């Protein structure tokens, strides 16, 4: 079973910053787009940001200009830098590896933004 190991969540005040990290096996990381999804309480999981193996990025409108996704191909790790956090960013954040045939998920990390 593929393991994506996410970390970096926590409790932060509105306006603060957090950085999420997700490590993946090299065989998965190099061949997949990597991304972050989130699931707010009582809501469906939604895409936050995604980065292809070539470095192209895609963001949800709600996080554009505040969040930055990046990948370190040497470390097989994807990052999500989250700045200017808002209470509505509160959610469980999931790391994802995606290709045309499969999706792999991390265990989820809680991000809580207090007002």
Beta strands, then each sheet from edge to edge (+ up, - down):
strand 1: 5-7
strand 2: 10-13
strand 3: 18-23
strand 4: 33-39
strand 5: 46-51
strand 6: 57-59
strand 7: 67-72
strand 8: 77-82
strand 9: 91-98
strand 10: 103-105
strand 11: 109-114
sheet 1: 1+ 3- 8+ 7-
sheet 2: 2+ 11+ 9- 4+ 5- 6+
sheet 3: 2+ 11+ 9- 10+
end
